[in-house]
């Protein structure tokens, strides 16, 4: 029952969000275009509900000459590839805003496990153990507010399992408000690295797959 209500709420809230945030979208689009050559947005193949694939949207944060099909954490000195505006967008998580369009299309939800890269087979396999791949991926999630890029794959999947087990409106509301605090504090972003909290995890959340961005 809640899944149907959640999908309707996602559509309504994302539509309102797109309208309200349209001035911010315009400002960021201009800033990206003035800062570096290349498209404003980039698309990336991700894993959706029931392991179907879709193209996630983000604001471009990397130079167009960045090695293609290479996750950020596998690049040598990843900072050199990130644009000036891109650094700001990543730290504030504003690069994720275009995913509102993915939510409107029904490919994503506001709250849910962060969508894994199509070739992040280790994370996908781990999530299968908890049934987390059967949920619509989210803009923010339980693992995201509890470590983000710092979490190892096993911990991310386990947290996705916690979300799946406790799926409901109370859990979503809790994640929504904690995400606001988390973003304001700019926690958990580790450019060029992942799993920094391994062996030092508290309990609870997931976000961006270990590999953050690949320019198409």
DOTI-41938 format. One record per residue (C-alpha): x, y, z negated; residue in three letters. Coordinates in pm, 1 decimal, padded with zeros to 6 digits, m for minus. Example, Ala and Ser with C-alpha at 12.3 -4.5 7.8 and 13.67 -1.06 7.14 Angstrom:
residues 2
[[01230.0, m00450.0, m00780.0], 'Ala'];
[[01367.0, m00106.0, m00714.0], 'Ser'];
This chain:
residues 216
[[00000.0, 00000.0, 00000.0], 'Unk'];
[[00270.2, 00246.5, m00100.6], 'Unk'];
[[00463.3, 00177.5, 00221.0], 'Unk'];
[[00172.7, 00313.9, 00429.4], 'Unk'];
[[00128.5, 00618.4, 00204.3], 'Unk'];
[[00504.9, 00677.4, 00205.3], 'Unk'];
[[00517.8, 00677.8, 00585.8], 'Unk'];
[[00237.8, 00935.7, 00604.4], 'Unk'];
[[00404.0, 01152.8, 00339.3], 'Unk'];
[[00733.6, 01129.9, 00526.5], 'Unk'];
[[00568.9, 01261.9, 00841.9], 'Unk'];
[[00385.9, 01547.7, 00668.3], 'Unk'];
[[00680.3, 01657.4, 00453.2], 'Unk'];
[[00933.1, 01635.6, 00738.4], 'Unk'];
[[00704.0, 01839.1, 00965.4], 'Unk'];
[[00671.2, 02107.6, 00697.4], 'Unk'];
[[01046.5, 02092.4, 00636.4], 'Unk'];
[[01126.8, 02135.5, 01004.3], 'Unk'];
[[00903.7, 02443.2, 01026.6], 'Unk'];
[[01033.6, 02602.1, 00705.3], 'Unk'];
[[01397.8, 02528.2, 00783.7], 'Unk'];
[[01382.9, 02633.2, 01150.1], 'Unk'];
[[01563.3, 02967.1, 01081.4], 'Unk'];
[[01844.8, 02776.2, 00908.1], 'Unk'];
[[01859.3, 02532.1, 01199.2], 'Unk'];
[[01903.0, 02824.1, 01439.2], 'Unk'];
[[02180.2, 02983.4, 01232.2], 'Unk'];
[[02371.5, 02655.7, 01204.2], 'Unk'];
[[02331.9, 02581.8, 01574.1], 'Unk'];
[[02479.8, 02921.8, 01663.7], 'Unk'];
[[02764.5, 02878.0, 01412.8], 'Unk'];
[[02856.1, 02534.5, 01552.9], 'Unk'];
[[02853.8, 02663.6, 01910.4], 'Unk'];
[[03071.5, 02966.4, 01825.9], 'Unk'];
[[03314.9, 02761.8, 01617.7], 'Unk'];
[[03417.6, 02496.6, 01870.1], 'Unk'];
[[03352.7, 02348.5, 02212.1], 'Unk'];
[[03106.8, 02065.1, 02246.3], 'Unk'];
[[02743.0, 01979.6, 02181.6], 'Unk'];
[[02555.4, 02102.8, 01875.0], 'Unk'];
[[02424.0, 01757.4, 01787.1], 'Unk'];
[[02565.7, 01410.5, 01818.2], 'Unk'];
[[02392.1, 01075.2, 01823.6], 'Unk'];
[[02514.0, 00761.1, 01655.3], 'Unk'];
[[02384.7, 00404.5, 01668.8], 'Unk'];
[[02255.0, 00298.2, 01327.0], 'Unk'];
[[02063.6, 00009.9, 01173.0], 'Unk'];
[[01695.3, 00074.7, 01103.2], 'Unk'];
[[01413.8, m00121.2, 00941.6], 'Unk'];
[[01437.4, m00499.0, 00993.5], 'Unk'];
[[01784.4, m00448.4, 01145.3], 'Unk'];
[[01652.2, m00276.5, 01458.2], 'Unk'];
[[01876.2, m00007.7, 01607.0], 'Unk'];
[[01810.9, 00363.6, 01654.3], 'Unk'];
[[02015.2, 00676.8, 01722.8], 'Unk'];
[[02064.2, 00893.8, 01418.5], 'Unk'];
[[02098.4, 01270.4, 01467.7], 'Unk'];
[[02347.8, 01496.3, 01293.4], 'Unk'];
[[02500.4, 01836.3, 01346.7], 'Unk'];
[[02841.4, 01790.1, 01506.9], 'Unk'];
[[03120.5, 01845.3, 01253.3], 'Unk'];
[[03420.6, 01713.5, 01447.8], 'Unk'];
[[03619.6, 01825.7, 01749.1], 'Unk'];
[[03522.6, 01678.3, 02085.4], 'Unk'];
[[03872.7, 01529.3, 02130.5], 'Unk'];
[[03833.0, 01314.0, 01817.9], 'Unk'];
[[03906.3, 00944.4, 01894.7], 'Unk'];
[[03572.2, 00789.9, 01988.8], 'Unk'];
[[03406.2, 00495.7, 01817.1], 'Unk'];
[[03638.8, 00532.2, 01520.0], 'Unk'];
[[03495.9, 00574.0, 01168.1], 'Unk'];
[[03625.3, 00878.5, 00980.1], 'Unk'];
[[03796.7, 00669.6, 00712.5], 'Unk'];
[[04002.6, 00488.6, 00980.7], 'Unk'];
[[04138.8, 00808.1, 01135.3], 'Unk'];
[[04490.8, 00920.3, 01050.5], 'Unk'];
[[04460.7, 01251.7, 00866.6], 'Unk'];
[[04083.7, 01290.6, 00932.0], 'Unk'];
[[04083.6, 01652.8, 00812.4], 'Unk'];
[[04258.7, 01762.8, 01133.1], 'Unk'];
[[03959.6, 01653.7, 01342.0], 'Unk'];
[[03691.4, 01831.2, 01137.8], 'Unk'];
[[03593.1, 02181.4, 01251.6], 'Unk'];
[[03579.4, 02483.0, 01018.9], 'Unk'];
[[03200.5, 02489.6, 01026.1], 'Unk'];
[[03203.8, 02110.6, 01004.4], 'Unk'];
[[03382.1, 02117.0, 00668.3], 'Unk'];
[[03112.1, 02343.1, 00528.5], 'Unk'];
[[02834.9, 02129.4, 00674.3], 'Unk'];
[[02979.0, 01810.5, 00524.3], 'Unk'];
[[03039.0, 01955.5, 00178.9], 'Unk'];
[[02683.8, 02088.8, 00163.1], 'Unk'];
[[02532.8, 01784.9, 00342.7], 'Unk'];
[[02369.1, 02024.3, 00589.9], 'Unk'];
[[02503.4, 01811.5, 00875.5], 'Unk'];
[[02229.1, 01562.0, 00784.7], 'Unk'];
[[01939.7, 01806.0, 00845.6], 'Unk'];
[[01865.6, 01694.9, 01205.2], 'Unk'];
[[01761.8, 01359.2, 01060.8], 'Unk'];
[[01432.4, 01528.0, 00980.9], 'Unk'];
[[01360.7, 01457.2, 01348.9], 'Unk'];
[[01438.7, 01087.4, 01292.5], 'Unk'];
[[01188.0, 01090.7, 01006.5], 'Unk'];
[[00922.9, 01252.1, 01225.7], 'Unk'];
[[00978.2, 00978.2, 01483.9], 'Unk'];
[[00925.1, 00711.7, 01217.8], 'Unk'];
[[01281.6, 00580.6, 01244.1], 'Unk'];
[[01376.2, 00696.4, 00896.3], 'Unk'];
[[01221.5, 00788.5, 00564.1], 'Unk'];
[[01306.7, 01074.0, 00327.5], 'Unk'];
[[01407.4, 00821.7, 00059.8], 'Unk'];
[[01562.3, 00483.0, 00134.1], 'Unk'];
[[01893.3, 00300.2, 00182.4], 'Unk'];
[[02126.7, 00504.4, 00399.2], 'Unk'];
[[02135.3, 00357.3, 00753.7], 'Unk'];
[[02448.1, 00154.4, 00817.5], 'Unk'];
[[02654.0, 00183.6, 01134.4], 'Unk'];
[[02552.1, m00081.9, 01388.7], 'Unk'];
[[02890.9, m00253.6, 01348.9], 'Unk'];
[[02911.4, m00230.0, 00969.9], 'Unk'];
[[02844.7, m00600.5, 00949.9], 'Unk'];
[[02976.9, m00643.1, 00596.1], 'Unk'];
[[02729.1, m00392.7, 00454.9], 'Unk'];
[[02441.3, m00531.4, 00662.9], 'Unk'];
[[02517.0, m00884.6, 00544.0], 'Unk'];
[[02536.8, m00775.9, 00180.7], 'Unk'];
[[02205.5, m00590.6, 00207.2], 'Unk'];
[[02041.2, m00906.5, 00341.9], 'Unk'];
[[02100.3, m01066.8, 00002.7], 'Unk'];
[[01870.3, m00809.7, m00156.6], 'Unk'];
[[01613.1, m00758.2, 00119.4], 'Unk'];
[[01729.3, m00398.0, 00161.3], 'Unk'];
[[01736.4, m00427.2, 00541.8], 'Unk'];
[[01358.3, m00471.1, 00538.5], 'Unk'];
[[01304.3, m00111.1, 00426.7], 'Unk'];
[[01307.3, 00201.5, 00640.5], 'Unk'];
[[01645.8, 00377.1, 00594.1], 'Unk'];
[[01646.3, 00714.3, 00424.1], 'Unk'];
[[01789.6, 01063.9, 00441.4], 'Unk'];
[[01893.2, 01013.1, 00079.7], 'Unk'];
[[01893.6, 00707.8, m00140.6], 'Unk'];
[[01968.1, 00540.5, m00471.2], 'Unk'];
[[02332.7, 00468.3, m00388.1], 'Unk'];
[[02383.2, 00818.6, m00251.9], 'Unk'];
[[02319.6, 00982.2, m00586.9], 'Unk'];
[[02546.7, 00735.3, m00762.9], 'Unk'];
[[02869.5, 00752.1, m00570.6], 'Unk'];
[[02819.0, 00814.0, m00199.2], 'Unk'];
[[03147.8, 00764.0, m00006.1], 'Unk'];
[[03327.3, 00657.5, m00323.0], 'Unk'];
[[03139.5, 00328.1, m00352.5], 'Unk'];
[[03267.4, m00005.3, m00220.1], 'Unk'];
[[03040.4, m00205.3, 00012.0], 'Unk'];
[[02938.5, m00460.6, m00252.3], 'Unk'];
[[02827.7, m00190.3, m00494.7], 'Unk'];
[[02635.3, 00002.1, m00228.8], 'Unk'];
[[02446.5, m00311.5, m00128.2], 'Unk'];
[[02370.4, m00397.3, m00490.5], 'Unk'];
[[02231.6, m00048.8, m00549.6], 'Unk'];
[[02021.4, m00079.3, m00235.2], 'Unk'];
[[01891.5, m00399.1, m00392.2], 'Unk'];
[[01802.6, m00210.7, m00708.5], 'Unk'];
[[01603.8, 00034.9, m00500.6], 'Unk'];
[[01427.4, m00247.2, m00315.4], 'Unk'];
[[01338.0, m00417.5, m00641.5], 'Unk'];
[[01204.7, m00095.4, m00796.0], 'Unk'];
[[01045.1, 00038.6, m00476.3], 'Unk'];
[[00765.2, 00281.7, m00560.6], 'Unk'];
[[00665.3, 00645.8, m00596.3], 'Unk'];
[[00831.5, 00688.4, m00937.7], 'Unk'];
[[01165.1, 00573.5, m00798.9], 'Unk'];
[[01135.6, 00800.8, m00494.1], 'Unk'];
[[01052.0, 01107.0, m00704.4], 'Unk'];
[[01348.4, 01035.1, m00931.5], 'Unk'];
[[01585.6, 01006.0, m00634.5], 'Unk'];
[[01446.2, 01318.5, m00467.0], 'Unk'];
[[01514.8, 01549.3, m00761.5], 'Unk'];
[[01848.9, 01388.2, m00846.1], 'Unk'];
[[01955.7, 01438.5, m00485.2], 'Unk'];
[[01902.1, 01813.8, m00517.4], 'Unk'];
[[02131.9, 01824.2, m00820.6], 'Unk'];
[[02382.4, 01592.8, m00650.9], 'Unk'];
[[02406.6, 01805.5, m00336.9], 'Unk'];
[[02443.4, 02127.6, m00535.8], 'Unk'];
[[02735.6, 01973.1, m00723.5], 'Unk'];
[[02879.7, 01844.5, m00394.0], 'Unk'];
[[02966.5, 01508.3, m00547.1], 'Unk'];
[[03090.5, 01189.9, m00385.5], 'Unk'];
[[03237.6, 01309.5, m00055.3], 'Unk'];
[[03572.7, 01148.3, 00018.2], 'Unk'];
[[03697.4, 01241.7, 00365.1], 'Unk'];
[[03899.0, 00960.3, 00515.7], 'Unk'];
[[03834.3, 00720.4, 00231.3], 'Unk'];
[[03581.8, 00491.0, 00072.8], 'Unk'];
[[03552.8, 00270.6, m00233.3], 'Unk'];
[[03730.2, 00513.1, m00465.8], 'Unk'];
[[03503.5, 00417.5, m00753.0], 'Unk'];
[[03558.5, 00046.5, m00723.7], 'Unk'];
[[03581.6, m00100.7, m01070.0], 'Unk'];
[[03458.6, 00227.3, m01216.8], 'Unk'];
[[03091.5, 00227.1, m01113.5], 'Unk'];
[[02814.4, 00324.9, m01355.0], 'Unk'];
[[02485.5, 00202.5, m01194.6], 'Unk'];
[[02255.2, 00320.6, m00923.4], 'Unk'];
[[02260.0, 00461.3, m00559.6], 'Unk'];
[[02364.1, 00484.3, m00193.3], 'Unk'];
[[02417.6, 00715.0, 00093.0], 'Unk'];
[[02619.2, 00758.1, 00397.2], 'Unk'];
[[02770.8, 00432.4, 00513.8], 'Unk'];
[[03142.1, 00411.9, 00442.0], 'Unk'];
[[03219.7, 00542.3, 00786.5], 'Unk'];
[[03070.1, 00887.0, 00810.1], 'Unk'];
[[03079.0, 01024.3, 01161.7], 'Unk'];
[[03181.5, 00932.4, 01512.3], 'Unk'];
[[03162.8, 01186.0, 01793.1], 'Unk'];
[[02983.0, 01059.6, 02101.8], 'Unk'];
